[in-house]
Amino acid sequence: MEAQGREEAGGCAGAPGGPLFTREEVARRNSSREAWLVIHGRVYDVTRFLAEHPGGEEVLLEQAGRDATESFEDVGHSADAREMLKEYYIGEIHPHDRKNEGSKEPNVTSSGQTSFWSTWLIPIFGALVLGLMYRYYMLDGKSS
């Protein structure tokens, strides 16, 4: 699945990884003289592309030196844009520096499985409470 994400971001999933960079090294490259981005754990030197970027260089400089995966995906880049990324690939983020980003879906665990608590127990408990409340108020209404 990670290989698929790399292919989507413009990398060659079958190719061996390039040099490894720490997040600190990438963070130092955040200016118009040297602009590096991290997208799906891969490091790209986009300095040469700043002037050519259709959204303007400010967009890239805003993300320079950090993980731009979410911003890159939110924009919905074309297949051509993803293909262009290959030209700017310079390496990978060191495995120890990769973020273990939590899932955006609260019902899904980090392993991708649906959480038992939120899927079954919480709705069952809610239905039980509603049933008991209904029964209590219905019995209370008949005795009054």
BELTADA-V332940 format. One record per residue. RES is the residue in three letters. SS is DSSP state (2 for helix, 1 for strand, 0 for the rest). D_CENTER is the distance of its C-alpha to the mean C-alpha in Angstrom with 1 decimal. Layout:
res	ss	d_center
RES	SS	D_CENTER
RES	SS	D_CENTER
//
This chain:
res	ss	d_center
MET	0	13.5
GLU	2	11.9
ALA	2	14.7
GLN	2	13.9
GLY	2	10.4
ARG	2	12.4
GLU	2	15.1
GLU	2	13.0
ALA	0	11.9
GLY	0	15.7
GLY	0	16.4
CYS	0	19.2
ALA	0	18.0
GLY	0	21.6
ALA	0	22.4
PRO	0	22.6
GLY	0	20.1
GLY	0	21.4
PRO	1	22.2
LEU	1	20.1
PHE	1	19.1
THR	0	18.3
ARG	2	16.0
GLU	2	19.4
GLU	2	20.7
VAL	2	17.8
ALA	2	18.2
ARG	0	21.8
ARG	0	21.1
ASN	1	20.4
SER	0	23.5
SER	0	25.0
ARG	0	27.0
GLU	0	24.1
ALA	1	20.5
TRP	1	17.7
LEU	1	14.0
VAL	1	11.3
ILE	1	9.1
HIS	0	7.7
GLY	0	10.2
ARG	1	12.9
VAL	1	15.0
TYR	1	16.7
ASP	1	19.8
VAL	0	19.9
THR	2	23.1
ARG	2	25.3
PHE	2	23.1
LEU	2	23.1
ALA	2	26.3
GLU	2	25.4
HIS	0	22.0
PRO	0	22.8
GLY	0	21.0
GLY	0	22.9
GLU	2	22.4
GLU	2	21.5
VAL	2	18.1
LEU	2	17.4
LEU	2	19.3
GLU	2	17.3
GLN	2	14.1
ALA	0	16.5
GLY	0	16.4
ARG	0	12.8
ASP	1	9.2
ALA	0	8.9
THR	2	5.9
GLU	2	5.0
SER	2	8.8
PHE	2	9.6
GLU	2	8.1
ASP	2	9.6
VAL	2	12.9
GLY	0	13.3
HIS	0	14.8
SER	0	17.8
ALA	2	18.5
ASP	2	20.8
ALA	2	18.2
ARG	2	16.1
GLU	2	19.4
MET	2	20.3
LEU	2	17.4
LYS	2	19.6
GLU	2	22.2
TYR	2	20.3
TYR	1	18.8
ILE	1	20.4
GLY	1	18.8
GLU	1	16.1
ILE	1	14.7
HIS	0	17.1
PRO	2	16.1
HIS	2	17.2
ASP	2	14.9
ARG	0	11.6
LYS	0	9.6
ASN	0	9.8
GLU	0	7.0
GLY	0	8.7
SER	0	8.3
LYS	0	8.3
GLU	0	11.6
PRO	0	14.3
ASN	0	16.4
VAL	1	14.3
THR	0	14.6
SER	0	12.4
SER	0	14.5
GLY	0	13.7
GLN	0	17.2
THR	1	18.3
SER	0	19.7
PHE	2	23.5
TRP	2	24.2
SER	2	22.3
THR	2	23.3
TRP	2	27.0
LEU	2	28.5
ILE	2	27.4
PRO	2	28.7
ILE	2	31.8
PHE	2	32.5
GLY	2	32.2
ALA	2	34.5
LEU	2	36.9
VAL	2	37.1
LEU	2	37.7
GLY	2	40.3
LEU	2	42.1
MET	2	42.1
TYR	2	43.5
ARG	2	46.1
TYR	2	47.1
TYR	2	47.5
MET	2	49.3
LEU	2	51.7
ASP	2	52.2
GLY	2	53.0
LYS	2	55.7
SER	2	57.4
SER	0	57.8
//
